[in-house]
Structure formats: structure tokens, C-alpha cells
Amino acid sequence: MLGYFEDQAATDAVLDTDGWFHTGDVGRLDEHGCLKITDRLKDMFIVGGFNVYPAEVENALRKHPAVNESAVIGVDDERLGTVGRAYVLLLHNADPRPDAADLEAFCRTHLANFKVPREFVFVDDFPRNATGKILKSELRAHA
């Protein structure tokens, strides 16, 4: 990549002096040497000095039998700086329907304490872009 068309500031933000393109993605190499993208740096937030990657929390919530989809963002907290807020879309036929306390207890069995969202917001749908991706920027704007 040579840069963004007629946008030097955006180009300078992603290309380093050696010409490497920094996407902002976080990933890992699996046992076969394949790169798996696991999150975005801009989505990461810090709880009491510890990094929290929303995709990890969302993957834990996905294991709950009543959860259809979730999106986790960081919100300001007076004591810890930032804490997690999980927006949760339940399966339409979820029975029984969990409440916030149920989801918190579930998360505590799958995540370190600092990664457990401090708030759960139940939604009927998510703001999405044209390809169906959840727009976390809109969730942050209304946080």
C-alpha cells in the first residue's frame, strides 16, 4: 500500500517509517502458523491497569445458551478508569430468559474478574453497517 488517496494524515497514521501497514487488528498464530484476527486495538479498553479485549468477553457470552449476540464496550468508571458494558441480544425463544445477574455469574465462570462486564444492557437489535457489522461507535456514542 502506498497510502490513502489524497489523505496524507491518514496514511501517516497507519504506515510506519519502514513502510509497514498497521491495520489496528489484534491476532495470534495458531498451531498451523495461520494468523487468526481476534480483535481490534481501538476496541480494547483498560480496567484497573489490565487490558480487556471485547472479543474475548463476547466469545464467553456466546457460550451462554440464551445469548444470540453481544457487543462489549468500555465505559468510564470513577474507580477503575474504564469497565465493560455488554449489550446483549437474547435468542427469541430463550427459556428461561436470563437477567443481568445471571449473565454476570456466567461470565465469572469463564473470565477473569476484571474482564466481567459491570453492566448488561439487553437490546432488541444492534446498530449495523451495510454488511451487518455491529457499529460499536454508535453504542459508545450513547453510552
GINORRA-V383132 format. One line per field, one symbol per residue. ss: DSSP state (H for helix, E for strand, L for the rest). phi: phi as a letter, one per 40 degrees, with the letter a starting at -180 (. if undefined). psi: psi as a letter, one per 30 degrees, with the letter a starting at -180 (. if undefined). A space follows every 10 residues. Layout:
ss = ???
phi = ???
psi = ???
//
This chain:
ss = LLLLLLLHHH HHHHELLLLL ELLLEEEEEL LLLLEEEEEE HHHLEEELLE EELHHHHHHH HHLLLLEEEE EEEEEEELLL EEEEEEEEEE LLLLLLLLLH HHHHHHHHLL LLHHHLLLEE EELLLLLELL LLLELHHHHH HLL
phi = .ciccfaccc cccbbcccgc cbcgcbaacc ccgccbcbab dcccbbbfgb cbcddccccc cccccbccaa abbcbcaccb gabcbbcbbc ccbcacccbc cccccccccb bcdcccdcab bcbcabcbcc cgcccccccc cbc
psi = kflkjhieee efffklfggk kjfglkalka fggkkjkfak effklkjhfk kkjeeeeeee effkffkell kklklkkeef eklkkkkkjl kfgkjlklae eeeeeeefff lleffkkfkk kklfllklaf ggkkjfeeee fg.
//
